[in-house]
Amino acid sequence: LARQAVHNKEAWSCVAVEPPLPHLVNWRNVGKTNITVQGGELLSLVLTIVLCITWTIPVGFFASLGNVSRLTELLPFLAGPVQKYPWFSALLAQLAPLILVIFISLLPQILLLFSKLEGLIEVETMQHHSLMAKLASFTIIQTFFISTIASTLFRALQSIVQNPTAAFAIVAEALPAQAAYLIQIMIVQNTLSMGLELLRLTPYVTNLLRRVVANMLGHNLTEKERNETLLGLRSLDDPQEFYFGRELGQKTILIQMVLFVYACMSPITSYFTLFVFAALVIGFRNQFIYIYPISNDSGGKLWISFTKISIVCMIVAELILFAVILLKGALTPALLLLPLIVASILFDAYFKKRHYTVTKFLPVGECALVDSQNEGDESLKGLLKGSYLQPALKERMKGVHADDKDDPTKCGKNEEVLASVDYALTIGDTCEQSRSSSGEIVNEDIFYSAVDKQT
């Protein structure tokens, strides 16, 4: 109810938002002004667009490194070693694909840096919905449109120059032919990664390195030391969380886009996407049950964002299909497709009115039902006690306990102090109001002056 209510007449003052998990609160961004947050979001958007447009240039450069003759033309100082040492030429040819893979793997990290500019109150990880949206947009624009459609146009450019009147027909025939290329991308990208995932090669190698380092440093005396992460090297008993946002934004959204676009133009694509999805379901089900922890489970928040992106992909796919049919000169089928496009757009607009709001907020009736079921459960009263207390206040409370734990006359006073600052979570970007454990909003100055007086 607090998130849906208007707490201040100013548009961006005292805005209540859903807090992340206690250990994911980014206290540095809590209380930032609206101008700072909006400016960071704009800067992040601009940088993402610029990167999406210019990404083809470095990728093309690293891809060209595999051609040694072209590389020596670009870097003349390599011509001497290539001619003198034949093995050096073979080494350059083998290093080029590796460099390209490493460069592409840096993309999520770069987009994550852009997300950190937005001033999010949740710690930015590969799980964040902001990163997933950027990855999905980047994958659709760069992999699907630029790499596929642009390459189709360039390949057909010579035929178009020779016969300009048949330009539309050539493009219409060349676009469906790209289905084979996209099927190869789907199979290689997903089945290869799933094989490595099931074998757990990377965690196994990391665990071996950790054992060597632990034996050298003597960090293997107790069971806790043998299982915990050491110098960034994880043990097999301490697996890293699975980042759903990165998986959905990089791989799943591409499979879905290919299915939407080519299910009609190249129906065999549907069978390959079915095979890929089945392999992913079987593999990840095993990993989620037996390997990965559930500490970063967002409770379906990413699924809502993914659903919105999927509907946009569906509309874009329908527009592409309409353009292909129109370019082939089939005017009547193209016109018959228009009602489907209009219906899809209206469907998206209709769902955005209320359905996403219902999924975002728990209805009052269900809230009352849950409260009545939990009434009298003493274990829930202290479930989040002190979880959303700012770190500085936690240290002050520790100091109070440390100084007065042996003084029975001050124990009651300390409990009052802890109760007064319990659940003190700043809401809004002006830091003017806070919420107490009883749910009431108190003035920030009065709140901290009371804490100072009692401590």
GILIN-V569319 format. One record per backbone hydrogen bond with DSSP energy under -1.0 kcal/mol. CO is the residue of the C=O (numbers start at 0). NH is the residue of the N-H. Records with the same first field share a line. If there is no record, write none. Layout:
# GILIN-V569319
CO->NH, NH
This chain:
# GILIN-V569319
0->4
20->23
21->24
23->122
24->26
25->28
28->31
32->36
33->37
34->38
35->39
36->40
37->41
38->42
39->43
40->44
41->45
42->46
43->47
44->48
45->49
46->50
47->51
48->52
49->53
50->54
54->58
55->59
56->60
57->61
58->62
59->63
62->65
63->66
66->70
67->71
68->72
69->73
70->74
74->77
75->78
77->81
78->82
79->83
80->84
85->89
86->90
87->91
88->92
89->93
90->94
91->95
94->98
95->99
96->100
97->101
98->102
99->103
100->104
103->106
105->109
106->110
107->111
108->112
109->113
110->114
111->115
113->116
114->117
120->25
124->127
127->131
128->132
129->133
130->134
131->135
132->136
133->137
134->138
135->139
136->140
137->141
138->142, 143
139->144
140->145
141->146
143->148
144->149
147->151
148->152
149->153
150->154
151->155
155->159
156->160
157->161
158->162
162->165
163->166
165->169
166->170
167->171
168->172
169->173
170->174
174->177
175->178
177->181
178->182
179->183
180->184
181->185
182->186
183->187
184->188
185->189
186->190
187->191
189->193
190->194
191->195
192->196
193->197
194->198
195->199, 200
199->203
200->204
201->205
202->206
203->207
204->208
205->209
206->210
207->211
208->212
209->213
210->214
211->215
212->216
213->217, 218
221->225
222->226
223->227
229->232
232->229
234->237
241->243
242->246
243->247
244->248
245->249
246->250, 251
247->252
250->254
251->255
252->256
253->257
254->258
255->259
256->260
257->261
258->262
261->265
265->268
266->269
267->271
268->272
269->273
270->274
271->275
272->276
273->277
274->278
275->279
276->280
277->281
278->282
279->283
280->284
281->285
282->286
283->287
284->288
285->289
286->290, 291
293->296
299->303
300->304
301->305
302->306
303->307
304->308
305->309
306->310
307->311
308->312
309->313
310->314
311->315
312->316
313->317
314->318
315->319
316->320
317->321
318->322
319->323
320->324
321->325
322->326
323->327
324->329
325->328
328->330
329->333
330->334
331->335
336->340
337->341
338->342
339->343
340->344
341->345
342->346
343->347
344->348
345->349
346->350
347->351
350->355
353->357
354->358
355->359
356->360
362->366
363->367
364->368
365->369
366->370
367->371
368->372
369->373
373->376
375->377
376->379
379->382
383->386
385->388
389->393
390->394
391->395
392->396
393->397
394->398
395->399
396->400
397->401
398->402
399->403
400->404
403->406
406->409
409->413
410->414
411->415
412->416
413->417
414->418
415->419
416->420
420->423
422->424
431->443
432->426
433->441
435->438
439->435
441->433
442->446
443->447
444->448
445->449
446->450
447->451
448->452
449->453
450->454
